[in-house]
């Protein structure tokens, strides 16, 4: 019974959402496949998503970024966490090596914890990185405090990534030069079927009324300009968070009998930040997207470029987002003409084919 050791970044749910379709596709190729999920992503995320036998081991794999909500990176806190993580690097590495040797996996898959790649190499287990970004690229945009040697930390991260036997870079992604062998694969996403009719009926939408889903990945958004949104006639807003109890134009998605993925396939517009899974699914579904940029995250530009090439997207400034000045962007994105067909969602099957050669 082949065993995969899947190390997954716990920075939001995006990395887990990339790994699941790959493991499901691999399970269709390799009989009796099992996976050990080495991650702090809650086990509940994988329930009803992962179709092969799995178990979790909740051990921190990397830092990602420290955030104040989904839109703001706390740069100083991020660097301090990386400094602490790397000051205990040898202990962490030996812990992972020992755990890997005890589990005896046939393959280490990392999206994208570099610690797992270094440990797998030391344990003489084949290692593959599944990447839409790497943490050295993310950190390169942030100035380290004077007390922290950021350059040495980034060099250590790159050295660990460089131990991977293979990197599978999904579409779209920024340029990466740290891997000794890199294969480009297609986009990875598993959109849900539409339930537009059921949603329309459940919300009792008026003729011509549009639905807007507001979600920012696995990191909660604290608040919205509820009063301003309440005044935007012609739109109903579905928020991944709590809403004022007396609201008539806003609903929390927890009050709806639909998953977030089903809502993505069923609404008229999605409002979000540029994140891999959300962007790729929205483009594949042909769902118009109003996005708010951070301008300091490594994969953001490649995602925005992909959206404008294959989807329909309008940028909303952070100021307009916070002040509820949404109407112009919402109307504009609905009026955009269709674009060329996006690339097929072949990344998961391509990755599975490559992984199967190691099993």
C-alpha positions in Angstrom: 0.0 0.0 0.0 1.9 3.1 -1.2 2.1 6.0 1.2 2.4 9.7 0.4 3.8 12.1 2.9 2.0 15.4 2.0 3.4 18.4 3.8 1.0 21.3 3.3 1.4 25.0 4.3 -1.2 26.1 6.8 -1.3 29.6 5.5 -5.0 29.7 4.7 -6.6 26.8 2.9 -5.3 27.5 -0.6 -2.4 25.1 -0.5 -4.6 22.3 0.8 -7.1 23.1 -2.0 -4.3 22.5 -4.5 -3.1 19.3 -3.1 -6.5 17.5 -2.7 -7.2 17.3 -6.5 -3.7 16.0 -7.1 -4.1 13.2 -4.5 -7.5 12.3 -5.8 -6.2 12.0 -9.3 -3.2 10.0 -8.1 -5.6 7.7 -6.2 -7.2 6.8 -9.5 -3.9 5.8 -11.0 -2.3 4.0 -8.0 -4.3 1.3 -6.2 -4.5 1.2 -2.4 -2.8 4.6 -2.1 -2.7 6.2 1.3 -1.7 9.7 2.4 -0.4 11.2 5.7 -1.2 14.9 5.8 1.5 16.7 7.7 -0.2 20.1 8.2 -2.0 22.4 10.6 -4.9 22.7 8.2 -7.9 21.4 10.1 -8.8 17.8 9.4 -12.4 18.9 8.7 -11.1 20.6 5.5 -10.3 17.2 4.0 -13.5 15.5 5.0 -15.7 15.0 1.9 -12.9 16.4 -0.3 -10.2 13.7 -0.2 -11.2 10.4 -1.7 -8.3 8.2 -0.7 -7.6 6.9 2.8 -5.9 9.6 4.9 -4.8 10.7 8.3 -3.5 13.9 9.7 -0.4 14.8 11.7 -0.8 18.4 12.9 2.8 19.6 13.0 3.7 23.1 11.8 5.5 23.0 8.5 6.3 26.6 7.8 5.4 30.2 8.7 3.7 31.5 5.5 2.9 35.1 6.5 1.5 36.7 9.6 -1.5 38.6 8.7 -3.9 41.2 10.2 -6.9 39.9 8.4 -6.8 38.7 4.8 -5.5 41.9 3.2 -2.7 43.1 5.5 0.7 41.4 6.0 2.4 42.2 9.3 5.9 42.3 7.8 7.7 42.7 11.1 5.9 39.9 12.8 6.4 37.7 9.8 10.1 38.2 9.9 10.3 37.6 13.7 8.4 34.3 13.2 10.8 33.2 10.4 13.7 34.1 12.6 12.4 32.0 15.4 11.6 29.1 13.0 15.1 29.1 11.6 16.8 29.5 15.0 15.4 26.0 15.8 15.9 24.7 12.3 18.1 21.8 13.2 15.7 20.5 15.8 12.8 20.8 13.4 14.7 19.1 10.7 15.7 16.1 12.9 12.0 15.8 14.1 10.8 15.6 10.5 13.5 13.2 9.5 12.7 10.9 12.4 9.0 11.1 11.7 9.5 10.3 8.0 11.7 7.3 8.7 9.1 6.0 11.2 6.3 6.4 8.7 8.4 5.1 5.8 6.5 6.9 3.0 7.3 6.2 -0.7 7.3 9.9 -1.6 7.3 13.3 0.0 5.0 15.9 -1.6 5.3 19.5 -0.4 3.0 22.4 -1.2 5.1 24.3 -0.3 7.0 23.6 3.0 10.7 23.7 2.3 11.3 21.9 5.6 9.7 18.7 4.3 11.8 18.8 1.2 15.1 19.1 3.2 13.9 16.3 5.6 12.9 14.0 2.7 16.3 14.5 1.1 18.1 13.7 4.3 15.9 10.6 4.8 16.6 9.5 1.2 13.0 9.6 0.2 12.0 11.1 -3.2 10.8 14.6 -2.8 8.5 16.7 -5.1 7.4 20.3 -4.7 4.0 21.3 -5.9 4.2 25.1 -6.3 2.3 28.2 -7.3 4.7 30.2 -5.2 7.7 29.7 -2.9 8.2 31.4 0.4 11.6 32.9 -0.6 9.8 34.8 -3.3 7.2 36.1 -0.8 9.8 37.2 1.7 11.9 38.9 -1.0 9.2 41.6 -1.2 9.6 42.5 2.6 12.3 44.4 4.3 13.6 42.6 7.3 14.0 44.5 10.6 17.7 45.5 11.4 17.9 42.9 14.1 17.2 40.0 11.7 19.5 38.7 8.9 16.8 38.3 6.3 19.2 37.6 3.5 20.6 34.5 5.3 17.1 33.2 6.0 16.1 33.6 2.4 19.3 31.8 1.3 18.5 28.9 3.7 14.9 28.7 2.3 16.3 28.5 -1.3 18.8 25.9 -0.3 16.1 23.7 1.2 13.8 24.1 -1.9 16.8 23.3 -4.1 17.0 19.8 -2.6 13.7 18.7 -4.2 14.0 16.0 -6.8 11.3 17.7 -8.9 9.1 20.8 -8.8 5.7 20.9 -10.5 4.8 24.5 -11.2 1.1 25.0 -11.8 -0.3 27.6 -14.2 -0.2 30.5 -13.5 2.8 31.1 -11.3 5.8 33.5 -11.0 9.2 32.6 -12.4 11.2 30.2 -10.2 14.9 29.5 -10.6 15.7 27.6 -7.4 14.7 24.1 -8.5 17.1 21.8 -10.3 14.3 20.2 -12.3 11.0 21.9 -12.9 8.0 20.9 -15.0 5.1 23.2 -15.8 1.6 21.8 -15.5 -1.8 23.2 -16.1 -4.1 25.0 -13.7 -5.4 23.1 -10.6 -9.0 23.5 -9.5 -12.2 21.4 -9.0 -15.2 23.7 -9.4 -18.5 22.6 -8.0 -21.6 22.2 -10.1 -23.9 25.3 -10.2 -27.0 25.5 -8.0 -28.1 28.9 -9.4 -31.7 27.9 -9.6 -31.8 26.7 -6.0 -30.0 29.7 -4.7 -32.4 32.1 -6.5 -35.3 30.3 -5.0 -33.8 30.2 -1.5 -33.0 33.9 -1.5 -36.3 34.8 -3.2 -34.4 37.0 -5.6 -36.4 39.7 -7.4 -36.2 39.6 -11.3 -32.9 41.1 -12.3 -31.4 41.0 -8.8 -27.7 40.0 -8.8 -25.9 37.9 -6.2 -22.4 38.9 -5.1 -20.3 36.4 -3.1 -17.7 38.0 -0.8 -14.9 35.7 0.4 -11.2 36.0 1.2 -10.0 32.5 1.6 -9.3 30.8 4.9 -8.4 34.0 6.7 -11.5 35.8 8.0 -12.4 39.3 7.1 -13.4 41.3 10.2 -15.9 43.7 8.8 -17.5 45.2 5.7 -19.1 48.6 5.0 -22.5 47.1 5.7 -24.4 50.3 5.7 -23.2 51.3 2.2 -23.8 47.8 0.8 -27.3 47.8 2.2 -28.0 50.8 -0.1 -26.9 49.1 -3.3 -30.2 48.2 -4.8 -30.2 45.4 -7.4 -27.6 43.4 -5.5 -27.7 40.8 -2.8 -24.4 40.1 -0.9 -23.4 36.7 0.5 -20.6 37.2 3.0 -18.2 34.6 4.4 -18.6 36.0 7.9 -21.2 37.5 10.2 -23.7 40.2 9.1 -26.0 42.6 11.0 -29.1 40.7 12.1 -31.5 43.2 10.6 -29.9 43.2 7.2 -32.1 42.7 4.2 -29.5 42.9 1.5 -26.7 40.8 3.1 -26.7 37.2 4.2 -24.0 35.1 6.0 -23.1 32.0 4.0 -23.4 30.0 7.2 -27.2 30.7 6.9 -27.3 29.1 3.5 -27.6 25.4 2.6 -24.8 25.7 0.1 -21.0 25.2 0.4 -18.7 28.1 -0.5 -17.6 26.2 -3.6 -21.2 25.7 -4.7 -21.9 29.4 -4.2 -18.9 30.3 -6.3 -20.5 28.3 -9.2 -23.9 29.9 -8.6 -23.5 33.6 -8.0 -23.3 36.5 -10.5 -20.1 38.1 -9.1 -17.3 37.1 -6.8 -15.5 39.8 -4.7 -12.2 38.7 -3.3 -8.4 39.1 -3.1 -6.2 37.5 -5.8 -5.6 34.0 -4.5 -4.8 30.9 -6.6 -7.8 28.7 -6.0 -10.4 31.4 -6.0 -9.0 33.0 -9.2 -8.6 29.8 -11.1 -12.1 28.5 -10.2 -13.7 31.8 -11.0 -12.1 31.9 -14.4 -13.0 28.3 -15.1 -16.6 29.0 -14.1 -16.7 32.3 -16.1 -17.7 34.1 -13.0 -17.0 37.8 -13.1 -14.6 38.8 -10.4 -14.1 42.1 -8.5 -10.7 42.0 -6.8 -8.8 44.0 -4.2 -5.0 43.8 -4.5 -2.4 43.8 -1.8 0.5 44.7 -4.1 3.0 42.9 -1.9 2.4 39.2 -2.5 4.6 37.1 -4.8 2.0 35.4 -7.0 -0.5 38.2 -7.2 0.6 39.7 -10.5 0.6 36.4 -12.3 -2.9 35.7 -11.1 -4.2 39.1 -12.1 -2.6 38.7 -15.6 -4.3 35.3 -15.9 -7.6 36.7 -14.9 -7.5 39.5 -17.5 -6.4 37.2 -20.2 -9.0 34.5 -19.7 -11.7 35.9 -17.4 -13.6 39.0 -16.5 -12.2 41.1 -13.8 -12.3 44.6 -12.4 -10.0 46.0 -9.7 -11.5 47.7 -6.7 -9.1 49.9 -4.7 -8.7 49.2 -1.0 -10.1 52.7 -0.3 -13.3 52.1 -2.4 -13.6 48.6 -0.9 -13.4 49.9 2.7 -15.8 52.8 2.0 -18.4 50.8 0.2 -17.9 52.4 -3.1 -18.5 49.2 -5.0 -21.3 50.0 -7.4 -19.2 51.2 -10.4 -17.0 48.1 -10.2 -19.9 45.7 -9.9 -21.7 47.3 -12.9 -18.5 47.4 -14.9 -17.6 43.8 -14.5 -21.0 42.6 -15.6 -20.6 44.6 -18.8 -17.2 43.2 -19.7 -17.3 41.0 -22.9 -16.3 37.3 -22.7 -12.7 36.5 -23.2 -10.9 33.6 -24.9 -11.4 30.2 -23.3 -9.1 29.5 -20.4 -6.7 26.6 -20.3 -8.2 23.3 -19.3 -7.9 22.3 -15.7 -5.2 19.6 -16.4 -2.8 20.3 -13.6 -4.1 17.7 -11.2 -4.0 14.9 -13.7 -0.6 16.0 -15.0 0.9 16.2 -11.5 -0.6 12.7 -10.6 1.1 11.2 -13.7 4.4 12.6 -12.7 4.0 11.4 -9.0 3.0 8.0 -10.1 6.4 7.4 -11.7 7.9 7.6 -8.2 5.6 4.9 -6.7 
